[in-house]
Amino acid sequence: MAIVEMVMPKMGESIMEGTVLSWLKQEGEAIEADESVLEVATDKVDTEVPATHGGILKEILVQEGDVVAVGAVIAKIETEASAEDSAPAQDAPAPKAAVATEQTTSAASANNTQVVTLDKPASDRFYSPLVMNIARQESIPMTELELVPGTGRDGRVTKKDIMAYLKNRPAGGVKAPVAAPAVVSTPAVTSGPKHMPVSISGDDEIIEMDRMRKMIAERMVDSKRISPHVTSFVEADVTNIVQWRNRIKQSFKEKEGEPITFTPIFMEAVVNAIKDYPMMNIQVDGTNIVKKKAINVGMAVALPSGNLIVPVIHNTDQYNLVGLTKKVNDLARRARENKLTPDDLQGGTYTISNVGSFGNVMGTPIIMQPQVGILALGAVVKKPAVIETPTGDAIAIRHKMFLSHSYDHRVVDGSLGGMFVRRVADYLERFDANRAI
């Protein structure tokens, strides 16, 4: 018999702790390797944590509601074999992390006695519970672990990688390079936000915010404090899109097994506009502007609880309309079923929000930090409009919608913000009504 310590795994970019929501297994129960044993909430998503080994759940060390740091021991598992023998051969599937091509290693000596490390820390990389357990037993701090080269998927550190690193690890470990601190100009804060008194009578009902609503409230306040918001509005004629979708939606569902909504069509237009105006695909880092190469579009999804979550379609520009439709439907479904992974919620560079689904014609959406723009899609409504015909102007019934573009006025001026949303409308209005799927 052997006792193996199960640690809190790192579950995504910038996630350094999690809140234990519930234990799915109790002390004394038999568990299998990779079987879910507890549910953990992070500031991005709720997720289940699998067992690192099979055996008996001997002892639970953290309770429901506890906030636990990544790498901390959360339970002890009694196994029939040694920890080495019962360790999984492969790391558990993990969210996408640091891009492997960005990880370069320092040159090793000819006799291979020098330790090989990354030139810069892989701070957003995922670590399996097995690797975290080995690092803890060998007293490897997180700052050093982030320098260990990984050969696993997306540059992850496998058991083989960390064992190879330990063979040549110098006494005292390897120190991370110290970067010069960035000079960031921030306005002086004289006082925190004021809490306005609320008058409560005996007939009033007091409802405490749930965890997600508290996070949403905090992030919305932070976004308005960080970014001076400006919103530009454009009305687009989407008659061709409505008629095209009405004509092909039944055959599309029979062929692809998926319903086609307006969202992927609108998302395609947004991607094309970003290609025309790449300075909308940026982020602000202090006094620096980070121009993002990847176009990762987030889409706001309303949950049954009334809360809002924003899953991200990574490399949105690499999907055709069929692929976008399948991806949009998949993310929306998993969001409502609480089955999103941390990777589904990170890395967004621009966001769209379909307020038209609530019957709203326009809105003033709040930016998802650190992005600089968000587009609200209003309801599609029939309106009389003047159109040009070969015989002159005429009044006809057209399908119209408003596009509301909020942008960060620190780095996006009115000309760019206005031209961008106008370009999105242009792509929608020029949609080919004879387009084939």
C-alpha positions as CSV (number, residue, x, y, z in Angstrom):
1,M,0.0,0.0,0.0
2,A,1.1,3.5,-0.7
3,I,-0.4,6.9,0.1
4,V,-0.4,9.4,-2.8
5,E,-1.1,13.1,-2.4
6,M,-3.5,14.6,-4.8
7,V,-2.9,18.3,-5.5
8,M,-4.9,21.1,-7.0
9,P,-4.0,21.2,-10.7
10,K,-3.4,24.4,-12.7
11,M,-6.5,24.7,-14.9
12,G,-5.8,27.5,-17.3
13,E,-4.1,30.8,-18.1
14,S,-3.7,33.0,-15.0
15,I,-5.7,30.7,-12.8
16,M,-3.7,30.3,-9.5
17,E,-6.5,29.1,-7.2
18,G,-9.9,27.5,-7.2
19,T,-12.9,27.2,-4.9
20,V,-14.0,23.8,-3.9
21,L,-17.7,23.5,-4.8
22,S,-18.4,19.9,-3.9
23,W,-16.8,16.6,-3.4
24,L,-18.2,13.9,-5.8
25,K,-16.5,11.1,-3.7
26,Q,-16.3,10.7,0.0
27,E,-13.6,9.3,2.3
28,G,-13.3,5.5,2.1
29,E,-14.8,5.3,-1.4
30,A,-13.0,3.5,-4.2
31,I,-11.9,5.7,-7.1
32,E,-10.3,5.0,-10.5
33,A,-7.6,7.0,-12.2
34,D,-9.1,10.0,-14.1
35,E,-12.4,9.6,-12.4
36,S,-13.9,12.9,-11.3
37,V,-13.7,13.3,-7.5
38,L,-14.5,17.0,-6.9
39,E,-15.9,20.1,-8.6
40,V,-13.9,23.3,-8.5
41,A,-14.9,26.8,-9.4
42,T,-12.4,29.3,-10.8
43,D,-12.9,32.9,-12.0
44,K,-13.4,31.5,-15.5
45,V,-15.5,28.3,-15.3
46,D,-16.6,25.5,-13.1
47,T,-14.9,22.2,-13.8
48,E,-14.5,18.7,-12.4
49,V,-11.1,17.5,-11.2
50,P,-10.1,13.9,-12.0
51,A,-8.2,11.6,-9.6
52,T,-4.5,11.3,-10.3
53,H,-4.4,7.6,-9.2
54,G,-6.8,4.8,-8.6
55,G,-7.4,3.4,-5.1
56,I,-9.2,4.5,-2.0
57,L,-9.9,8.1,-1.1
58,K,-8.2,7.9,2.2
59,E,-8.5,11.5,3.4
60,I,-10.1,14.8,2.2
61,L,-7.9,17.8,3.3
62,V,-10.0,20.7,2.1
63,Q,-13.7,21.4,2.6
64,E,-16.4,22.7,0.3
65,G,-16.2,26.4,0.1
66,D,-12.4,26.5,0.7
67,V,-10.2,28.5,-1.7
68,V,-7.2,26.4,-2.6
69,A,-4.0,27.5,-4.3
70,V,-2.7,25.6,-7.3
71,G,-0.3,22.9,-6.2
72,A,-1.7,22.6,-2.7
73,V,-2.6,19.1,-1.4
74,I,-6.3,18.5,-1.4
75,A,-6.6,14.8,-0.7
76,K,-4.7,11.6,0.0
77,I,-5.3,8.4,-2.0
78,E,-4.3,4.9,-0.8
79,T,-3.1,2.9,-3.7
80,E,-2.2,-0.8,-4.0
81,A,1.1,0.0,-5.7
82,S,3.8,2.6,-5.3
83,A,3.1,6.1,-6.5
84,E,5.6,5.5,-9.4
85,D,3.9,2.3,-10.5
86,S,0.3,3.7,-10.3
87,A,1.0,7.0,-12.1
88,P,-0.8,7.4,-15.3
89,A,1.3,6.9,-18.4
90,Q,-0.1,10.0,-20.0
91,D,-1.1,13.4,-18.6
92,A,-4.8,14.0,-18.5
93,P,-6.3,16.0,-21.4
94,A,-5.9,19.7,-20.6
95,P,-6.9,23.1,-21.8
96,K,-4.8,24.6,-24.6
97,A,-1.9,26.5,-23.1
98,A,1.2,28.3,-24.2
99,V,2.0,27.9,-27.9
100,A,4.9,25.4,-28.3
101,T,6.5,27.4,-31.2
102,E,7.1,30.3,-28.9
103,Q,9.1,28.2,-26.4
104,T,12.8,28.2,-27.2
105,T,15.5,26.6,-25.1
106,S,18.9,27.6,-24.1
107,A,21.8,25.6,-25.6
108,A,23.1,22.6,-23.6
109,S,26.7,21.7,-23.3
110,A,28.2,18.9,-25.4
111,N,28.3,16.4,-22.5
112,N,24.6,17.2,-21.7
113,T,25.4,17.9,-18.0
114,Q,24.0,21.4,-18.0
115,V,20.3,21.9,-17.3
116,V,18.2,23.0,-20.3
117,T,15.6,25.7,-19.6
118,L,13.3,28.0,-21.5
119,D,14.5,31.5,-22.2
120,K,11.3,32.9,-20.7
121,P,8.7,31.5,-18.3
122,A,5.7,29.7,-19.8
123,S,3.4,31.4,-17.3
124,D,0.1,30.4,-19.0
125,R,0.9,26.7,-19.3
126,F,-1.2,23.8,-17.9
127,Y,0.3,21.4,-15.5
128,S,-1.2,18.0,-14.7
129,P,-1.7,16.9,-11.1
130,L,1.1,14.3,-11.6
131,V,3.6,16.9,-12.6
132,M,2.5,19.3,-9.8
133,N,2.9,16.4,-7.3
134,I,6.4,15.7,-8.5
135,A,7.4,19.3,-8.4
136,R,6.1,19.6,-4.8
137,Q,8.0,16.5,-3.7
138,E,11.2,17.9,-5.2
139,S,10.7,21.4,-3.9
140,I,10.4,23.0,-7.3
141,P,8.6,26.3,-7.0
142,M,6.2,27.5,-9.7
143,T,8.7,30.1,-11.0
144,E,11.2,27.4,-11.7
145,L,8.6,24.9,-13.1
146,E,7.6,27.5,-15.7
147,L,11.1,27.3,-17.1
148,V,11.1,23.5,-17.6
149,P,10.9,22.7,-21.4
150,G,7.8,20.6,-22.3
151,T,7.5,18.0,-25.1
152,G,3.8,17.3,-24.5
153,R,0.8,18.7,-26.4
154,D,1.0,22.5,-26.7
155,G,4.3,22.5,-24.9
156,R,3.0,20.9,-21.7
157,V,5.5,19.3,-19.2
158,T,5.1,15.5,-19.0
159,K,6.4,13.2,-16.4
160,K,9.3,12.3,-18.6
161,D,10.2,16.0,-19.0
162,I,10.3,16.8,-15.3
163,M,12.2,13.6,-14.5
164,A,14.8,14.5,-17.2
165,Y,15.1,18.0,-15.8
166,L,15.6,16.7,-12.2
167,K,18.7,14.7,-13.4
168,N,20.7,17.8,-14.2
169,R,18.9,20.3,-11.9
170,P,21.5,22.4,-10.0
171,A,21.5,22.7,-6.3
172,G,19.1,25.5,-5.3
173,G,17.2,25.2,-8.6
174,V,17.1,27.6,-11.5
175,K,16.1,31.2,-11.0
176,A,13.7,32.9,-13.5
177,P,15.2,35.9,-15.4
178,V,14.2,39.2,-13.9
179,A,12.5,41.5,-16.3
180,A,12.7,45.2,-16.0
181,P,9.5,46.5,-14.5
182,A,7.2,48.2,-16.9
183,V,6.5,51.9,-16.3
184,V,2.8,52.3,-16.2
185,S,1.1,55.6,-15.7
186,T,-2.1,55.3,-13.7
187,P,-4.3,58.0,-12.3
188,A,-4.1,58.6,-8.6
189,V,-6.9,57.0,-6.7
190,T,-8.0,59.1,-3.8
191,S,-10.7,56.8,-2.5
192,G,-12.5,53.5,-3.3
193,P,-16.0,53.2,-4.7
194,K,-18.6,54.6,-2.4
195,H,-21.3,52.3,-1.1
196,M,-24.6,54.0,-1.5
197,P,-27.1,53.4,1.4
198,V,-30.2,51.4,0.4
199,S,-33.5,51.9,2.1
200,I,-35.0,48.5,3.0
201,S,-38.6,48.0,4.2
202,G,-40.1,45.0,5.8
203,D,-41.8,43.9,2.6
204,D,-38.6,43.8,0.6
205,E,-36.8,40.6,-0.3
206,I,-33.0,40.5,0.0
207,I,-31.3,38.2,-2.6
208,E,-27.6,37.5,-2.2
209,M,-25.6,37.6,-5.5
210,D,-24.3,34.2,-6.6
211,R,-20.6,33.7,-7.3
212,M,-20.8,34.3,-11.0
213,R,-22.9,37.5,-10.6
214,K,-20.4,38.9,-8.1
215,M,-17.6,38.3,-10.7
216,I,-19.6,39.9,-13.5
217,A,-20.4,42.9,-11.4
218,E,-16.7,43.3,-10.4
219,R,-15.5,43.0,-14.0
220,M,-18.1,45.4,-15.4
221,V,-17.2,48.1,-12.9
222,D,-13.5,47.5,-13.6
223,S,-14.0,47.8,-17.4
224,K,-15.9,51.1,-17.1
225,R,-13.1,52.4,-14.7
226,I,-10.3,51.2,-17.0
227,S,-11.7,52.1,-20.5
228,P,-13.4,55.4,-21.5
229,H,-16.3,53.9,-23.5
230,V,-17.7,55.4,-26.7
231,T,-20.4,53.8,-28.7
232,S,-21.1,54.3,-32.5
233,F,-24.3,53.1,-34.2
234,V,-25.0,52.0,-37.7
235,E,-28.2,50.6,-39.3
236,A,-27.7,47.8,-41.7
237,D,-30.0,46.4,-44.4
238,V,-29.9,42.6,-43.9
239,T,-32.7,41.6,-46.3
240,N,-30.5,39.4,-48.5
241,I,-29.3,37.5,-45.4
242,V,-32.8,36.9,-44.1
243,Q,-34.1,35.7,-47.4
244,W,-31.0,33.5,-48.0
245,R,-31.3,31.9,-44.6
246,N,-35.0,31.3,-44.9
247,R,-34.4,29.6,-48.2
248,I,-31.6,27.2,-47.1
249,K,-32.2,26.6,-43.4
250,Q,-34.2,23.4,-43.9
251,S,-31.8,21.9,-46.3
252,F,-28.8,23.0,-44.2
253,K,-30.2,21.2,-41.2
254,E,-30.8,18.1,-43.1
255,K,-27.3,18.1,-44.6
256,E,-25.3,19.2,-41.6
257,G,-27.5,18.1,-38.7
258,E,-27.3,21.7,-37.3
259,P,-29.6,24.7,-37.4
260,I,-28.1,27.8,-38.9
261,T,-28.7,31.1,-37.1
262,F,-27.7,34.6,-37.9
263,T,-24.8,34.6,-35.4
264,P,-22.2,32.9,-37.6
265,I,-23.1,35.0,-40.6
266,F,-22.7,38.2,-38.5
267,M,-19.5,36.8,-37.0
268,E,-18.1,36.2,-40.5
269,A,-18.7,39.9,-41.3
270,V,-17.0,41.0,-38.1
271,V,-13.9,38.9,-38.9
272,N,-13.7,40.4,-42.4
273,A,-13.9,43.9,-40.9
274,I,-11.1,43.1,-38.4
275,K,-8.9,42.0,-41.4
276,D,-9.6,45.4,-43.0
277,Y,-9.0,47.3,-39.7
278,P,-6.5,45.2,-37.7
279,M,-6.1,48.0,-35.1
280,M,-9.4,46.9,-33.7
281,N,-7.8,43.5,-32.8
282,I,-5.5,45.0,-30.2
283,Q,-5.1,45.0,-26.4
284,V,-3.6,47.6,-24.0
285,D,-0.7,46.7,-21.7
286,G,0.1,49.8,-19.7
287,T,1.4,52.3,-22.2
288,N,1.9,49.6,-24.9
289,I,-0.5,48.5,-27.6
290,V,-0.4,44.8,-28.3
291,K,-1.5,44.0,-31.9
292,K,-2.9,40.5,-31.8
293,K,-2.2,38.2,-34.7
294,A,-4.9,35.7,-34.0
295,I,-8.5,36.7,-34.4
296,N,-10.4,35.1,-31.5
297,V,-14.0,36.2,-31.4
298,G,-16.0,35.8,-28.2
299,M,-19.8,35.6,-28.1
300,A,-21.9,36.4,-25.1
301,V,-24.3,33.6,-24.1
302,A,-27.2,34.1,-21.7
303,L,-27.4,31.2,-19.2
304,P,-30.6,29.8,-17.7
305,S,-29.7,31.5,-14.4
306,G,-29.8,34.9,-16.1
307,N,-26.0,35.3,-15.9
308,L,-23.8,35.9,-18.9
309,I,-20.8,34.0,-20.1
310,V,-18.5,34.6,-23.1
311,P,-17.0,31.5,-24.8
312,V,-14.4,32.2,-27.4
313,I,-13.9,30.8,-31.0
314,H,-10.2,30.7,-31.4
315,N,-8.8,31.5,-34.9
316,T,-12.2,32.5,-36.0
317,D,-10.9,33.5,-39.4
318,Q,-9.9,30.0,-40.3
319,Y,-13.5,28.6,-40.3
320,N,-15.9,28.7,-43.2
321,L,-19.6,29.4,-42.6
322,V,-20.4,25.8,-42.0
323,G,-17.6,25.4,-39.5
324,L,-18.6,28.7,-37.7
325,T,-22.2,27.4,-37.4
326,K,-21.1,24.2,-35.8
327,K,-18.7,26.0,-33.5
328,V,-21.3,28.6,-32.4
329,N,-23.9,25.9,-31.7
330,D,-21.5,23.7,-29.8
331,L,-20.2,26.6,-27.5
332,A,-23.8,27.9,-26.9
333,R,-25.0,24.4,-26.0
334,R,-22.1,23.6,-23.7
335,A,-22.3,27.0,-22.0
336,R,-26.0,26.4,-21.1
337,E,-25.1,22.9,-19.9
338,N,-22.2,24.2,-17.8
339,K,-19.7,22.0,-19.8
340,L,-17.3,24.7,-21.0
341,T,-13.6,24.3,-20.2
342,P,-11.2,27.0,-19.1
343,D,-9.7,27.1,-22.6
344,D,-13.1,27.9,-24.1
345,L,-13.2,31.2,-22.1
346,Q,-9.8,32.6,-22.6
347,G,-7.8,34.4,-25.3
348,G,-10.6,36.5,-26.8
349,T,-9.5,39.5,-28.9
350,Y,-13.0,40.9,-29.9
351,T,-16.5,40.2,-28.7
352,I,-20.0,40.2,-30.1
353,S,-23.3,40.3,-28.1
354,N,-26.6,39.5,-29.6
355,V,-29.0,41.8,-27.8
356,G,-31.5,41.3,-30.5
357,S,-32.3,37.8,-29.1
358,F,-34.0,39.7,-26.2
359,G,-36.0,41.9,-28.6
360,N,-33.7,44.9,-28.1
361,V,-33.0,47.1,-31.2
362,M,-29.7,48.5,-29.9
363,G,-27.5,48.7,-26.8
364,T,-24.3,50.1,-25.3
365,P,-22.3,47.0,-24.4
366,I,-19.4,47.0,-22.0
367,I,-15.9,46.0,-23.2
368,M,-14.4,42.7,-22.1
369,Q,-11.0,43.6,-20.7
370,P,-8.3,43.7,-22.0
371,Q,-10.0,43.9,-25.4
372,V,-10.8,47.3,-26.9
373,G,-14.1,46.7,-28.7
374,I,-17.4,44.9,-28.5
375,L,-20.3,44.8,-31.0
376,A,-24.0,44.5,-30.0
377,L,-26.3,43.0,-32.6
378,G,-29.8,44.4,-32.5
379,A,-33.1,42.7,-33.4
380,V,-33.8,42.3,-37.1
381,V,-37.1,44.2,-37.8
382,K,-39.1,45.0,-41.0
383,K,-39.1,48.7,-41.9
384,P,-40.2,50.8,-44.9
385,A,-37.1,52.1,-46.6
386,V,-36.2,54.0,-49.8
387,I,-34.3,51.8,-52.2
388,E,-32.8,52.6,-55.6
389,T,-34.2,50.7,-58.6
390,P,-33.4,51.0,-62.4
391,T,-36.6,53.1,-62.8
392,G,-35.8,55.4,-59.8
393,D,-36.3,55.4,-56.0
394,A,-39.0,53.3,-54.5
395,I,-40.3,52.5,-51.0
396,A,-40.1,48.9,-50.0
397,I,-40.3,46.7,-46.9
398,R,-36.7,45.8,-45.8
399,H,-35.2,43.9,-43.0
400,K,-33.0,46.2,-40.9
401,M,-30.9,46.0,-37.8
402,F,-28.8,48.3,-35.7
403,L,-25.1,47.6,-34.9
404,S,-23.9,49.2,-31.7
405,H,-20.1,49.3,-31.4
406,S,-18.5,50.2,-28.0
407,Y,-14.8,50.9,-28.1
408,D,-11.9,52.0,-25.8
409,H,-11.3,55.7,-26.6
410,R,-7.8,55.5,-25.1
411,V,-6.6,53.8,-28.3
412,V,-9.5,53.7,-30.7
413,D,-10.6,57.1,-32.0
414,G,-14.1,57.8,-33.3
415,S,-12.9,57.6,-36.9
416,L,-11.6,54.0,-36.5
417,G,-14.5,52.9,-34.3
418,G,-17.0,54.4,-36.7
419,M,-15.4,53.1,-39.9
420,F,-15.1,49.6,-38.4
421,V,-18.8,49.2,-37.6
422,R,-19.7,50.7,-41.0
423,R,-17.5,48.1,-42.7
424,V,-19.3,45.3,-40.8
425,A,-22.6,46.7,-42.1
426,D,-21.2,46.9,-45.6
427,Y,-20.3,43.2,-45.5
428,L,-23.7,42.3,-44.3
429,E,-25.5,44.4,-46.9
430,R,-23.3,42.9,-49.7
431,F,-24.1,39.4,-48.7
432,D,-24.6,37.2,-51.8
433,A,-28.2,36.0,-51.8
434,N,-27.2,33.2,-54.2
435,R,-24.4,31.9,-52.0
436,A,-23.9,28.2,-52.0
437,I,-23.1,26.3,-48.8
